[in-house]
Amino acid sequence: MKKLVFLTGAGISAESGITTFRDSGGLWEQYPVEAVASIQGYYRDPALVIQFYNERRRQLKSVEPNKAHQLVAALEKNYDVCVVTQNVDNLHERAGSHRIIHLHGELIKATSTENPNDPSQVVTLADDEDIHIGDKAKDGSQLRPFIVWFGEAVPMIEPAAEAVSEADIVVVIGTSLNVYPAAGLLGYARRDADIYLIDPSPNNVPGYLPVHIIAKKATEGMQELYDKLTCKG
């Protein structure tokens, strides 16, 4: 069975109603990035950052996976699929995907401030559970969102690179080819791998990559790709 790796970003979840950071009216305009998405911001005002991610978690409960998420999961019938996502939502899981690498953490989880990448410190939050100042991780430090912020290492980048290096097909959807980590991960793709980009405005495609472009939004582009890959598969 051929190996298929998806590199997904905010664009795949936008059609579900997830508020993105970079779009007009997005979260960056409401909150400075350094205040809510950096380790420095967390140490400066942990209450603000914790509340920000509590709000994001509440929003997540009100949305559903869209057709693009569902078609990614459906391709597991034909391919050995791995999803490498920059998203912190759980819409891929809820759509039925089984192998998912979260580069930037997961909204539905919390971890230790002192040892954030220690798996023994990571807990899954109940549906209606928030994090509060004073909540303790197993090691006794403040419980914090299980999110990889600016200024922190990306611990899952190596497993993601390994998955891309083994792929027969790599699909970039909802994220730009010139923004890290997607751009860096594509450097690990085999020379004979087929690379697809689903993007309604593919303006920044690196000239050195032989990329098949599907210039459509995520749901429409995934339908086109699904039809193409299932005919091949």
C-alpha positions as CSV (number, residue, x, y, z in Angstrom):
1,M,0.0,0.0,0.0
2,K,1.4,3.4,-1.0
3,K,2.3,5.9,1.7
4,L,0.4,9.2,1.7
5,V,1.3,12.1,3.9
6,F,-0.8,15.2,4.3
7,L,0.8,18.5,5.6
8,T,-2.2,20.5,6.8
9,G,-2.7,23.9,8.2
10,A,-5.3,26.5,9.2
11,G,-6.9,26.5,5.7
12,I,-8.3,23.0,6.1
13,S,-10.1,23.9,9.3
14,A,-11.3,27.4,8.3
15,E,-14.3,26.0,6.4
16,S,-15.4,24.4,9.7
17,G,-15.6,27.8,11.3
18,I,-12.3,27.7,13.2
19,T,-11.1,31.3,13.6
20,T,-7.6,31.6,12.0
21,F,-4.8,33.8,13.2
22,R,-3.6,35.3,9.9
23,D,-6.7,36.1,8.0
24,S,-8.4,39.5,8.0
25,G,-10.3,39.7,11.2
26,G,-8.3,36.8,12.6
27,L,-6.9,36.3,16.1
28,W,-3.7,38.2,15.4
29,E,-5.8,41.3,15.1
30,Q,-7.5,40.6,18.5
31,Y,-4.4,39.5,20.4
32,P,-0.7,40.3,19.7
33,V,1.1,37.1,18.7
34,E,3.8,37.7,21.3
35,A,1.2,38.0,24.0
36,V,-0.7,34.7,23.5
37,A,1.5,32.5,21.3
38,S,5.0,32.8,22.7
39,I,6.7,31.3,25.7
40,Q,7.7,34.8,26.7
41,G,4.1,35.9,26.7
42,Y,3.1,33.0,28.8
43,Y,5.6,33.8,31.5
44,R,4.6,37.4,31.3
45,D,0.9,36.9,31.8
46,P,0.0,33.2,32.2
47,A,-3.6,34.0,33.2
48,L,-4.2,35.8,29.8
49,V,-2.6,32.9,27.8
50,I,-4.5,30.2,29.7
51,Q,-7.8,32.0,29.2
52,F,-7.1,32.5,25.5
53,Y,-6.7,28.8,25.0
54,N,-9.7,28.0,27.2
55,E,-11.7,30.2,24.7
56,R,-10.2,28.4,21.7
57,R,-11.2,25.0,23.3
58,R,-14.8,26.2,23.8
59,Q,-14.9,27.3,20.2
60,L,-13.7,23.9,19.1
61,K,-16.6,22.1,20.7
62,S,-19.0,24.2,18.6
63,V,-17.6,23.1,15.2
64,E,-17.5,19.9,13.2
65,P,-15.0,18.3,10.7
66,N,-15.7,19.4,7.2
67,K,-15.6,17.4,3.9
68,A,-11.9,17.9,3.5
69,H,-11.1,16.3,6.9
70,Q,-13.5,13.5,6.0
71,L,-11.9,12.8,2.6
72,V,-8.5,12.8,4.2
73,A,-9.7,10.1,6.6
74,A,-11.5,8.2,3.8
75,L,-8.3,7.7,1.9
76,E,-7.1,5.3,4.6
77,K,-9.1,2.7,2.7
78,N,-6.7,3.0,-0.3
79,Y,-3.4,4.3,1.3
80,D,-1.2,4.2,4.3
81,V,-2.1,7.7,5.5
82,C,-0.2,10.0,7.9
83,V,-1.5,13.5,8.7
84,V,1.1,16.0,9.8
85,T,-0.8,19.0,11.0
86,Q,0.1,22.5,12.2
87,N,-3.4,22.8,13.6
88,V,-4.1,22.3,17.4
89,D,-7.7,21.3,16.8
90,N,-8.9,17.7,16.9
91,L,-11.0,17.8,13.7
92,H,-8.8,15.2,11.9
93,E,-9.3,12.8,14.8
94,R,-13.1,13.5,14.8
95,A,-13.2,12.9,11.1
96,G,-11.7,9.4,11.5
97,S,-8.0,9.8,10.8
98,H,-5.9,7.4,12.8
99,R,-2.3,8.5,12.4
100,I,-1.8,12.2,13.2
101,I,1.3,14.1,14.1
102,H,0.5,17.4,15.8
103,L,3.5,19.8,15.3
104,H,2.1,22.6,17.5
105,G,0.3,20.6,20.2
106,E,-3.3,19.9,21.0
107,L,-6.0,22.2,22.4
108,I,-7.8,19.4,24.2
109,K,-4.7,18.6,26.3
110,A,-2.7,20.2,29.1
111,T,0.8,19.7,30.4
112,S,3.4,20.8,32.9
113,T,5.0,24.3,32.8
114,E,8.3,22.8,33.9
115,N,8.3,19.7,31.7
116,P,5.9,20.4,28.8
117,N,7.3,17.7,26.5
118,D,7.3,14.9,29.1
119,P,4.5,12.5,28.0
120,S,3.9,11.5,31.6
121,Q,2.8,15.1,32.3
122,V,0.3,15.4,29.5
123,V,-3.4,15.0,30.4
124,T,-6.5,15.1,28.2
125,L,-9.0,17.6,29.4
126,A,-12.7,16.7,29.9
127,D,-15.2,18.3,27.5
128,D,-16.2,21.1,29.8
129,E,-12.9,21.4,31.6
130,D,-10.8,24.7,31.7
131,I,-7.3,25.3,33.0
132,H,-7.1,27.7,35.9
133,I,-4.2,29.4,37.6
134,G,-3.3,27.2,40.5
135,D,-4.1,23.9,38.7
136,K,-1.1,21.6,39.1
137,A,0.5,19.2,36.7
138,K,1.8,15.8,38.0
139,D,5.2,17.3,38.8
140,G,3.6,20.1,40.9
141,S,4.2,22.9,38.4
142,Q,1.4,25.1,36.9
143,L,-0.7,23.2,34.4
144,R,-0.5,24.9,31.0
145,P,-2.0,24.4,27.5
146,F,-0.3,21.6,25.6
147,I,0.7,24.0,22.8
148,V,4.1,24.6,21.1
149,W,4.6,28.4,21.2
150,F,7.0,30.6,19.4
151,G,10.3,30.4,21.2
152,E,9.9,26.7,21.9
153,A,11.3,23.7,20.2
154,V,9.0,21.6,18.0
155,P,9.5,18.1,19.4
156,M,7.4,16.3,16.7
157,I,9.4,17.7,13.8
158,E,11.7,14.6,13.5
159,P,8.8,12.1,13.3
160,A,7.1,14.3,10.8
161,A,10.3,14.5,8.7
162,E,10.6,10.8,8.8
163,A,7.0,10.3,7.6
164,V,7.6,12.7,4.7
165,S,10.8,10.9,3.7
166,E,9.0,7.6,3.4
167,A,6.0,9.0,1.5
168,D,5.1,8.1,-2.1
169,I,2.7,11.1,-2.2
170,V,2.8,14.3,-0.2
171,V,-0.2,16.7,-0.1
172,V,0.0,20.2,1.2
173,I,-3.4,21.6,2.1
174,G,-4.4,24.7,4.0
175,T,-0.8,26.0,4.5
176,S,1.7,27.8,2.4
177,L,4.7,26.1,0.9
178,N,6.9,29.0,1.9
179,V,6.1,28.9,5.6
180,Y,7.8,26.8,8.2
181,P,7.4,23.9,9.0
182,A,5.7,22.9,5.7
183,A,8.5,24.3,3.5
184,G,11.2,22.6,5.6
185,L,9.4,19.3,5.7
186,L,9.0,19.1,1.9
187,G,12.8,19.1,1.7
188,Y,12.6,15.5,3.1
189,A,10.4,14.3,0.3
190,R,11.8,11.6,-2.0
191,R,12.7,12.9,-5.5
192,D,10.2,10.5,-7.1
193,A,7.4,11.4,-4.7
194,D,4.3,13.1,-6.1
195,I,3.6,16.4,-4.4
196,Y,0.2,18.2,-4.5
197,L,-0.7,21.6,-3.3
198,I,-4.3,22.5,-2.6
199,D,-4.6,26.2,-2.3
200,P,-7.1,28.7,-3.8
201,S,-4.3,31.3,-4.3
202,P,-1.1,29.4,-5.0
203,N,1.2,32.4,-5.4
204,N,4.3,31.2,-3.6
205,V,5.1,27.8,-5.1
206,P,8.9,27.3,-5.0
207,G,10.2,26.8,-8.5
208,Y,12.5,23.9,-7.5
209,L,9.6,21.7,-6.6
210,P,7.6,19.7,-9.1
211,V,4.2,20.4,-7.6
212,H,0.8,19.5,-8.9
213,I,-1.4,22.5,-8.1
214,I,-5.1,22.3,-7.3
215,A,-6.2,25.9,-7.1
216,K,-9.3,25.4,-5.0
217,K,-10.3,25.8,-1.4
218,A,-9.8,22.8,0.9
219,T,-13.2,21.0,0.5
220,E,-13.4,21.3,-3.2
221,G,-9.7,20.6,-3.7
222,M,-9.8,17.5,-1.6
223,Q,-12.7,16.2,-3.5
224,E,-10.8,16.6,-6.8
225,L,-7.7,14.9,-5.2
226,Y,-9.7,12.1,-3.7
227,D,-11.3,11.3,-7.1
228,K,-7.9,11.3,-8.7
229,L,-6.1,9.2,-6.0
230,T,-8.9,6.6,-5.7
231,C,-8.9,6.1,-9.5
232,K,-5.1,5.6,-9.3
233,G,-5.3,3.6,-6.1
